[in-house]
C-alpha cells in the first residue's frame, strides 16, 4: 500500500468516528461509560491485567457500535422500505452490541464491585 493511501485510511476512519459520534446517541452513551470506567480505573488503581480487560472490553463495545451503525446504514440504503430481512439484519447487529455490552458490564462489575465494597 502506498504511504499516502495508508495515511488517507486514517483520515477516513476519523471521519467515520466523528460522524457516528455526532449521529448515534448509543455511541455517545458508550463513550461516556468508557470515560467513566477509565476514570474509575485510575481512582481504584486497578492492576495491569484489569486494565487489559477494561481496554479490550471498551474497544470491542465501541467497535461493535461502529459496525452496527454501518449495518444499519447499509440496510437503510438497500432497503428503505420495510422488509423482514432488513429487520433481521438490523436486529442481529443490535444484538451483537447488546451481547458484548453485557459481557463488558459483567467484567467491569467483577473488577470494580469488590473495590467499592472494600471502601465500605
Ligand atoms: N427497513 C426495515 N425493514 C423492517 N424493519 C426495520 C427496517 N428498519 C428498521 N427496522 C426495525 O424497526 C425497529 C426499530 O428500528 P429503528 O429504525 O428505530 O432503529 P434502527 O434503524 O435499527 O436504528 P437507528 O434508530 O439508530 O437508525 C427495529 O426492530 C428494526 O430492526
Backbone and ligand atoms as CSV (ligand in chain L), in Angstrom:
chain,resi,resn,atom,element,x,y,z
A,1,UNK,N,N,0.851,-1.207,0.000
A,1,UNK,CA,C,0.000,0.000,0.000
A,1,UNK,C,C,0.882,1.250,0.000
A,2,UNK,N,N,0.501,2.254,-0.824
A,2,UNK,CA,C,1.284,3.495,-0.880
A,2,UNK,C,C,1.124,4.265,0.425
A,3,UNK,N,N,2.219,4.994,0.871
A,3,UNK,CA,C,2.134,5.725,2.155
A,3,UNK,C,C,0.959,6.700,2.205
A,4,UNK,N,N,0.700,7.385,1.056
A,4,UNK,CA,C,-0.382,8.379,1.055
A,4,UNK,C,C,-1.739,7.697,1.278
A,5,UNK,N,N,-1.914,6.546,0.601
A,5,UNK,CA,C,-3.176,5.813,0.748
A,5,UNK,C,C,-3.347,5.325,2.187
A,6,UNK,N,N,-2.212,4.883,2.785
A,6,UNK,CA,C,-2.232,4.405,4.165
A,6,UNK,C,C,-2.671,5.535,5.110
A,7,UNK,N,N,-2.092,6.740,4.917
A,7,UNK,CA,C,-2.453,7.882,5.781
A,7,UNK,C,C,-3.899,8.298,5.550
A,8,UNK,N,N,-4.353,8.231,4.280
A,8,UNK,CA,C,-5.746,8.608,3.984
A,8,UNK,C,C,-6.734,7.688,4.687
A,9,UNK,N,N,-6.355,6.403,4.867
A,9,UNK,CA,C,-7.273,5.471,5.537
A,9,UNK,C,C,-7.519,5.904,6.981
A,10,UNK,N,N,-6.509,6.527,7.631
A,10,UNK,CA,C,-6.705,7.071,8.982
A,10,UNK,C,C,-7.685,8.249,8.932
A,11,UNK,N,N,-7.521,9.076,7.894
A,11,UNK,CA,C,-8.396,10.249,7.751
A,11,UNK,C,C,-9.855,9.800,7.584
A,12,UNK,N,N,-10.087,8.792,6.732
A,12,UNK,CA,C,-11.454,8.311,6.510
A,12,UNK,C,C,-12.020,7.671,7.779
A,13,UNK,N,N,-11.165,6.936,8.506
A,13,UNK,CA,C,-11.621,6.329,9.771
A,13,UNK,C,C,-12.014,7.429,10.754
A,14,UNK,N,N,-11.237,8.520,10.777
A,14,UNK,CA,C,-11.556,9.663,11.650
A,14,UNK,C,C,-12.894,10.275,11.283
A,15,UNK,N,N,-13.156,10.399,9.964
A,15,UNK,CA,C,-14.451,10.922,9.522
A,15,UNK,C,C,-15.586,10.026,10.009
A,16,UNK,N,N,-15.385,8.703,9.880
A,16,UNK,CA,C,-16.412,7.745,10.308
A,16,UNK,C,C,-16.687,7.862,11.798
A,17,UNK,N,N,-15.608,7.969,12.571
A,17,UNK,CA,C,-15.745,8.056,14.024
A,17,UNK,C,C,-16.505,9.330,14.410
A,18,UNK,N,N,-16.111,10.453,13.800
A,18,UNK,CA,C,-16.748,11.746,14.107
A,18,UNK,C,C,-18.228,11.712,13.728
A,19,UNK,N,N,-18.523,11.144,12.559
A,19,UNK,CA,C,-19.901,11.106,12.088
A,19,UNK,C,C,-20.782,10.246,12.996
A,20,UNK,N,N,-20.282,9.049,13.355
A,20,UNK,CA,C,-21.085,8.167,14.217
A,20,UNK,C,C,-21.266,8.815,15.591
A,21,UNK,N,N,-20.211,9.460,16.119
A,21,UNK,CA,C,-20.332,10.129,17.421
A,21,UNK,C,C,-21.419,11.209,17.370
A,22,UNK,N,N,-21.450,11.966,16.265
A,22,UNK,CA,C,-22.435,13.056,16.150
A,22,UNK,C,C,-23.858,12.545,15.928
A,23,UNK,N,N,-23.989,11.395,15.231
A,23,UNK,CA,C,-25.314,10.939,14.800
A,23,UNK,C,C,-25.964,9.923,15.738
A,24,UNK,N,N,-25.133,9.124,16.435
A,24,UNK,CA,C,-25.690,7.975,17.163
A,24,UNK,C,C,-25.627,8.173,18.679
A,25,UNK,N,N,-26.805,8.285,19.295
A,25,UNK,CA,C,-26.862,8.505,20.750
A,25,UNK,C,C,-26.217,7.345,21.523
A,26,UNK,N,N,-26.474,6.102,21.060
A,26,UNK,CA,C,-25.913,4.935,21.770
A,26,UNK,C,C,-24.388,4.978,21.806
A,27,UNK,N,N,-23.778,5.446,20.701
A,27,UNK,CA,C,-22.320,5.519,20.660
A,27,UNK,C,C,-21.817,6.558,21.670
A,28,UNK,N,N,-22.556,7.678,21.791
A,28,UNK,CA,C,-22.148,8.705,22.766
A,28,UNK,C,C,-22.299,8.168,24.193
A,29,UNK,N,N,-23.384,7.421,24.454
A,29,UNK,CA,C,-23.591,6.854,25.793
A,29,UNK,C,C,-22.440,5.890,26.128
A,30,UNK,N,N,-22.081,5.020,25.167
A,30,UNK,CA,C,-20.988,4.075,25.416
A,30,UNK,C,C,-19.658,4.800,25.584
A,31,UNK,N,N,-19.483,5.917,24.876
A,31,UNK,CA,C,-18.235,6.688,25.009
A,31,UNK,C,C,-18.128,7.289,26.406
A,32,UNK,N,N,-19.254,7.825,26.917
A,32,UNK,CA,C,-19.255,8.401,28.267
A,32,UNK,C,C,-18.995,7.296,29.297
A,33,UNK,N,N,-19.645,6.136,29.101
A,33,UNK,CA,C,-19.425,4.997,30.022
A,33,UNK,C,C,-17.957,4.585,30.003
A,34,UNK,N,N,-17.347,4.615,28.818
A,34,UNK,CA,C,-15.926,4.249,28.707
A,34,UNK,C,C,-15.063,5.233,29.495
A,35,UNK,N,N,-15.348,6.537,29.354
A,35,UNK,CA,C,-14.555,7.547,30.077
A,35,UNK,C,C,-14.713,7.387,31.591
A,36,UNK,N,N,-15.960,7.113,32.036
A,36,UNK,CA,C,-16.200,6.919,33.477
A,36,UNK,C,C,-15.440,5.688,33.986
A,37,UNK,N,N,-15.458,4.607,33.168
A,37,UNK,CA,C,-14.763,3.372,33.575
A,37,UNK,C,C,-13.257,3.606,33.660
A,38,UNK,N,N,-12.718,4.329,32.683
A,38,UNK,CA,C,-11.269,4.612,32.701
A,38,UNK,C,C,-10.928,5.476,33.926
A,39,UNK,N,N,-11.792,6.462,34.237
A,39,UNK,CA,C,-11.563,7.291,35.435
A,39,UNK,C,C,-11.559,6.423,36.691
A,40,UNK,N,N,-12.543,5.488,36.758
A,40,UNK,CA,C,-12.620,4.588,37.918
A,40,UNK,C,C,-11.350,3.737,38.008
A,41,UNK,N,N,-10.818,3.334,36.846
A,41,UNK,CA,C,-9.588,2.553,36.828
A,41,UNK,C,C,-8.440,3.304,37.485
A,42,UNK,N,N,-8.338,4.611,37.200
A,42,UNK,CA,C,-7.275,5.417,37.826
A,42,UNK,C,C,-7.551,5.610,39.319
A,43,UNK,N,N,-8.834,5.880,39.647
A,43,UNK,CA,C,-9.182,6.129,41.060
A,43,UNK,C,C,-8.864,4.900,41.911
A,44,UNK,N,N,-9.236,3.700,41.408
A,44,UNK,CA,C,-9.042,2.474,42.201
A,44,UNK,C,C,-7.691,1.810,41.943
A,45,UNK,N,N,-6.865,2.440,41.106
A,45,UNK,CA,C,-5.517,1.900,40.814
A,45,UNK,C,C,-5.581,0.420,40.456
A,46,UNK,N,N,-6.345,0.097,39.422
A,46,UNK,CA,C,-6.507,-1.303,39.030
A,46,UNK,C,C,-5.189,-1.853,38.475
A,47,UNK,N,N,-5.084,-3.178,38.475
A,47,UNK,CA,C,-3.830,-3.830,38.066
A,47,UNK,C,C,-3.689,-3.821,36.536
A,48,UNK,N,N,-2.493,-4.235,36.090
A,48,UNK,CA,C,-2.230,-4.271,34.640
A,48,UNK,C,C,-3.205,-5.197,33.920
A,49,UNK,N,N,-3.449,-6.378,34.493
A,49,UNK,CA,C,-4.384,-7.335,33.874
A,49,UNK,C,C,-5.787,-6.724,33.819
A,50,UNK,N,N,-6.190,-6.063,34.912
A,50,UNK,CA,C,-7.519,-5.428,34.934
A,50,UNK,C,C,-7.608,-4.331,33.866
A,51,UNK,N,N,-6.531,-3.556,33.687
A,51,UNK,CA,C,-6.522,-2.544,32.614
A,51,UNK,C,C,-6.699,-3.199,31.252
A,52,UNK,N,N,-6.001,-4.336,31.041
A,52,UNK,CA,C,-6.100,-5.016,29.739
A,52,UNK,C,C,-7.542,-5.442,29.465
A,53,UNK,N,N,-8.198,-6.004,30.524
A,53,UNK,CA,C,-9.593,-6.444,30.365
A,53,UNK,C,C,-10.483,-5.240,30.029
A,54,UNK,N,N,-10.298,-4.139,30.772
A,54,UNK,CA,C,-11.134,-2.944,30.572
A,54,UNK,C,C,-10.920,-2.350,29.174
A,55,UNK,N,N,-9.648,-2.245,28.753
A,55,UNK,CA,C,-9.358,-1.640,27.443
A,55,UNK,C,C,-9.915,-2.502,26.310
A,56,UNK,N,N,-9.760,-3.829,26.433
A,56,UNK,CA,C,-10.288,-4.725,25.386
A,56,UNK,C,C,-11.816,-4.639,25.352
A,57,UNK,N,N,-12.442,-4.589,26.540
A,57,UNK,CA,C,-13.909,-4.508,26.597
A,57,UNK,C,C,-14.396,-3.199,25.971
A,58,UNK,N,N,-13.784,-2.084,26.351
A,58,UNK,CA,C,-14.203,-0.778,25.808
A,58,UNK,C,C,-13.994,-0.737,24.289
A,59,UNK,N,N,-12.830,-1.197,23.850
A,59,UNK,CA,C,-12.538,-1.177,22.413
A,59,UNK,C,C,-13.543,-1.998,21.622
A,60,UNK,N,N,-13.902,-3.161,22.159
A,60,UNK,CA,C,-14.848,-4.026,21.444
A,60,UNK,C,C,-16.265,-3.455,21.430
A,61,UNK,N,N,-16.706,-2.887,22.552
A,61,UNK,CA,C,-18.058,-2.301,22.583
A,61,UNK,C,C,-18.153,-1.161,21.560
A,62,UNK,N,N,-17.151,-0.264,21.566
A,62,UNK,CA,C,-17.207,0.873,20.638
A,62,UNK,C,C,-17.078,0.405,19.182
A,63,UNK,N,N,-16.196,-0.573,18.943
A,63,UNK,CA,C,-16.037,-1.084,17.573
A,63,UNK,C,C,-17.322,-1.760,17.095
A,64,UNK,N,N,-17.989,-2.519,17.983
A,64,UNK,CA,C,-19.250,-3.170,17.593
A,64,UNK,C,C,-20.335,-2.135,17.304
A,65,UNK,N,N,-20.355,-1.034,18.086
A,65,UNK,CA,C,-21.317,0.047,17.818
A,65,UNK,C,C,-21.082,0.632,16.418
A,66,UNK,N,N,-19.817,0.802,16.065
A,66,UNK,CA,C,-19.499,1.355,14.740
A,66,UNK,C,C,-19.937,0.384,13.640
A,67,UNK,N,N,-19.662,-0.913,13.837
A,67,UNK,CA,C,-20.062,-1.909,12.825
A,67,UNK,C,C,-21.582,-1.976,12.728
A,68,UNK,N,N,-22.259,-1.904,13.893
A,68,UNK,CA,C,-23.725,-1.943,13.892
A,68,UNK,C,C,-24.294,-0.746,13.127
A,69,UNK,N,N,-23.680,0.415,13.306
A,69,UNK,CA,C,-24.137,1.597,12.569
A,69,UNK,C,C,-23.926,1.392,11.062
A,70,UNK,N,N,-22.784,0.787,10.705
A,70,UNK,CA,C,-22.530,0.505,9.286
A,70,UNK,C,C,-23.602,-0.438,8.735
A,71,UNK,N,N,-23.981,-1.455,9.530
A,71,UNK,CA,C,-25.031,-2.394,9.103
A,71,UNK,C,C,-26.354,-1.634,8.920
A,72,UNK,N,N,-26.714,-0.806,9.922
A,72,UNK,CA,C,-27.990,-0.059,9.855
A,72,UNK,C,C,-28.045,0.823,8.610
A,73,UNK,N,N,-26.940,1.529,8.346
A,73,UNK,CA,C,-26.940,2.448,7.203
A,73,UNK,C,C,-26.973,1.695,5.876
A,74,UNK,N,N,-26.262,0.574,5.820
A,74,UNK,CA,C,-26.274,-0.225,4.590
A,74,UNK,C,C,-27.673,-0.775,4.342
A,75,UNK,N,N,-28.328,-1.236,5.418
A,75,UNK,CA,C,-29.693,-1.764,5.277
A,75,UNK,C,C,-30.629,-0.645,4.829
A,76,UNK,N,N,-30.483,0.563,5.430
A,76,UNK,CA,C,-31.339,1.685,5.026
A,76,UNK,C,C,-31.139,2.046,3.555
A,77,UNK,N,N,-29.878,1.906,3.091
A,77,UNK,CA,C,-29.573,2.217,1.690
A,77,UNK,C,C,-30.200,1.188,0.748
A,78,UNK,N,N,-30.056,-0.090,1.122
A,78,UNK,CA,C,-30.520,-1.173,0.250
A,78,UNK,C,C,-32.031,-1.347,0.352
A,79,UNK,N,N,-32.559,-1.169,1.572
A,79,UNK,CA,C,-33.978,-1.467,1.806
A,79,UNK,C,C,-34.659,-0.339,2.573
A,80,UNK,N,N,-34.891,0.815,1.907
A,80,UNK,CA,C,-35.567,1.922,2.598
A,80,UNK,C,C,-36.998,1.541,3.015
A,81,UNK,N,N,-37.590,0.616,2.240
A,81,UNK,CA,C,-38.927,0.123,2.604
A,81,UNK,C,C,-38.780,-0.972,3.659
A,82,UNK,N,N,-39.866,-1.195,4.417
A,82,UNK,CA,C,-39.835,-2.278,5.400
A,82,UNK,C,C,-39.679,-3.634,4.706
A,83,UNK,N,N,-38.810,-4.462,5.274
A,83,UNK,CA,C,-38.609,-5.813,4.722
A,83,UNK,C,C,-38.207,-6.727,5.887
A,84,UNK,N,N,-38.765,-7.940,5.942
A,84,UNK,CA,C,-38.431,-8.823,7.064
A,84,UNK,C,C,-36.924,-9.084,7.201
A,85,UNK,N,N,-36.205,-9.194,6.051
A,85,UNK,CA,C,-34.757,-9.444,6.132
A,85,UNK,C,C,-33.995,-8.213,6.636
A,86,UNK,N,N,-34.505,-7.017,6.272
A,86,UNK,CA,C,-33.884,-5.775,6.770
A,86,UNK,C,C,-33.997,-5.745,8.294
A,87,UNK,N,N,-35.169,-6.124,8.784
A,87,UNK,CA,C,-35.378,-6.164,10.246
A,87,UNK,C,C,-34.436,-7.176,10.899
A,88,UNK,N,N,-34.339,-8.374,10.293
A,88,UNK,CA,C,-33.458,-9.410,10.874
A,88,UNK,C,C,-32.007,-8.926,10.908
A,89,UNK,N,N,-31.560,-8.266,9.799
A,89,UNK,CA,C,-30.169,-7.783,9.738
A,89,UNK,C,C,-29.922,-6.739,10.818
A,90,UNK,N,N,-30.837,-5.771,10.950
A,90,UNK,CA,C,-30.665,-4.713,11.957
A,90,UNK,C,C,-30.732,-5.269,13.375
A,91,UNK,N,N,-31.677,-6.170,13.597
A,91,UNK,CA,C,-31.837,-6.711,14.953
A,91,UNK,C,C,-30.640,-7.578,15.347
A,92,UNK,N,N,-30.058,-8.310,14.362
A,92,UNK,CA,C,-28.862,-9.115,14.667
A,92,UNK,C,C,-27.689,-8.191,15.007
A,93,UNK,N,N,-27.561,-7.089,14.268
A,93,UNK,CA,C,-26.496,-6.120,14.564
A,93,UNK,C,C,-26.663,-5.542,15.961
A,94,UNK,N,N,-27.916,-5.176,16.293
A,94,UNK,CA,C,-28.180,-4.617,17.626
A,94,UNK,C,C,-27.884,-5.652,18.708
A,95,UNK,N,N,-28.224,-6.924,18.431
A,95,UNK,CA,C,-27.987,-7.982,19.423
A,95,UNK,C,C,-26.492,-8.165,19.674
A,96,UNK,N,N,-25.677,-7.998,18.621
A,96,UNK,CA,C,-24.226,-8.172,18.806
A,96,UNK,C,C,-23.695,-7.134,19.797
A,97,UNK,N,N,-24.185,-5.905,19.692
A,97,UNK,CA,C,-23.757,-4.856,20.625
A,97,UNK,C,C,-24.246,-5.190,22.032
A,98,UNK,N,N,-25.496,-5.639,22.128
A,98,UNK,CA,C,-26.070,-5.958,23.437
A,98,UNK,C,C,-25.284,-7.060,24.139
A,99,UNK,N,N,-24.979,-8.132,23.382
A,99,UNK,CA,C,-24.264,-9.276,23.980
A,99,UNK,C,C,-22.916,-8.833,24.541
A,100,UNK,N,N,-22.144,-8.084,23.714
A,100,UNK,CA,C,-20.814,-7.707,24.196
A,100,UNK,C,C,-20.901,-6.666,25.302
A,101,UNK,N,N,-21.911,-5.774,25.234
A,101,UNK,CA,C,-22.065,-4.767,26.294
A,101,UNK,C,C,-22.359,-5.450,27.629
A,102,UNK,N,N,-23.194,-6.504,27.607
A,102,UNK,CA,C,-23.494,-7.236,28.853
A,102,UNK,C,C,-22.223,-7.899,29.383
A,103,UNK,N,N,-21.447,-8.525,28.477
A,103,UNK,CA,C,-20.201,-9.169,28.901
A,103,UNK,C,C,-19.250,-8.127,29.503
A,104,UNK,N,N,-19.168,-6.945,28.864
A,104,UNK,CA,C,-18.273,-5.888,29.357
A,104,UNK,C,C,-18.750,-5.375,30.715
A,105,UNK,N,N,-20.077,-5.241,30.875
A,105,UNK,CA,C,-20.621,-4.760,32.150
A,105,UNK,C,C,-20.317,-5.764,33.266
A,106,UNK,N,N,-20.439,-7.066,32.955
A,106,UNK,CA,C,-20.138,-8.092,33.972
A,106,UNK,C,C,-18.649,-8.045,34.340
A,107,UNK,N,N,-17.786,-7.912,33.319
A,107,UNK,CA,C,-16.336,-7.825,33.592
A,107,UNK,C,C,-16.046,-6.606,34.468
A,108,UNK,N,N,-16.695,-5.484,34.154
A,108,UNK,CA,C,-16.499,-4.270,34.955
A,108,UNK,C,C,-16.965,-4.472,36.386
A,109,UNK,N,N,-18.110,-5.152,36.534
A,109,UNK,CA,C,-18.637,-5.397,37.883
A,109,UNK,C,C,-17.681,-6.295,38.678
A,110,UNK,N,N,-17.147,-7.339,38.007
A,110,UNK,CA,C,-16.212,-8.254,38.698
A,110,UNK,C,C,-14.975,-7.479,39.168
A,111,UNK,N,N,-14.527,-6.530,38.365
A,111,UNK,CA,C,-13.319,-5.768,38.733
A,111,UNK,C,C,-13.619,-4.718,39.801
A,112,UNK,N,N,-14.725,-3.968,39.622
A,112,UNK,CA,C,-14.913,-2.782,40.474
A,112,UNK,C,C,-15.751,-3.029,41.740
A,113,UNK,N,N,-16.709,-3.970,41.705
A,113,UNK,CA,C,-17.575,-4.137,42.889
A,113,UNK,C,C,-16.759,-4.482,44.146
A,114,UNK,N,N,-15.796,-5.442,44.077
A,114,UNK,CA,C,-15.020,-5.723,45.299
A,114,UNK,C,C,-14.252,-4.490,45.792
A,115,UNK,N,N,-13.775,-3.658,44.862
A,115,UNK,CA,C,-13.019,-2.466,45.268
A,115,UNK,C,C,-13.931,-1.441,45.936
A,116,UNK,N,N,-15.170,-1.308,45.408
A,116,UNK,CA,C,-16.124,-0.377,46.027
A,116,UNK,C,C,-16.527,-0.906,47.407
A,117,UNK,N,N,-16.782,-2.236,47.493
A,117,UNK,CA,C,-17.205,-2.830,48.771
A,117,UNK,C,C,-16.119,-2.686,49.835
A,118,UNK,N,N,-14.846,-2.738,49.407
A,118,UNK,CA,C,-13.756,-2.644,50.386
A,118,UNK,C,C,-13.662,-1.258,51.002
A,119,UNK,N,N,-14.311,-0.273,50.367
A,119,UNK,CA,C,-14.320,1.086,50.911
A,119,UNK,C,C,-15.355,1.245,52.025
A,120,UNK,N,N,-16.342,0.306,52.035
A,120,UNK,CA,C,-17.463,0.461,52.980
A,120,UNK,C,C,-17.082,-0.016,54.385
L,1,LIG,N1,N,-36.210,-1.363,6.567
L,1,LIG,C1,C,-36.695,-2.012,7.623
L,1,LIG,N2,N,-37.493,-3.078,7.451
L,1,LIG,C2,C,-38.003,-3.755,8.513
L,1,LIG,N3,N,-37.756,-3.464,9.804
L,1,LIG,C3,C,-36.953,-2.393,10.045
L,1,LIG,C4,C,-36.390,-1.617,8.983
L,1,LIG,N4,N,-35.650,-0.605,9.547
L,1,LIG,C5,C,-35.735,-0.786,10.882
L,1,LIG,N5,N,-36.500,-1.840,11.183
L,1,LIG,C6,C,-36.803,-2.367,12.518
L,1,LIG,O1,O,-37.583,-1.440,13.246
L,1,LIG,C7,C,-37.187,-1.461,14.622
L,1,LIG,C8,C,-36.789,-0.061,15.048
L,1,LIG,O2,O,-35.807,0.383,14.185
L,1,LIG,P1,P,-35.307,1.889,14.213
L,1,LIG,O3,O,-35.400,2.419,12.824
L,1,LIG,O4,O,-35.953,2.629,15.328
L,1,LIG,O5,O,-33.825,1.733,14.620
L,1,LIG,P2,P,-32.630,1.405,13.707
L,1,LIG,O6,O,-32.845,1.844,12.288
L,1,LIG,O7,O,-32.340,-0.056,13.908
L,1,LIG,O8,O,-31.502,2.299,14.389
L,1,LIG,P3,P,-31.346,3.887,14.343
L,1,LIG,O9,O,-32.533,4.467,15.050
L,1,LIG,O10,O,-30.068,4.134,15.063
L,1,LIG,O11,O,-31.273,4.257,12.869
L,1,LIG,C9,C,-36.053,-2.491,14.725
L,1,LIG,O12,O,-36.568,-3.738,15.133
L,1,LIG,C10,C,-35.526,-2.579,13.301
L,1,LIG,O13,O,-34.989,-3.843,13.011
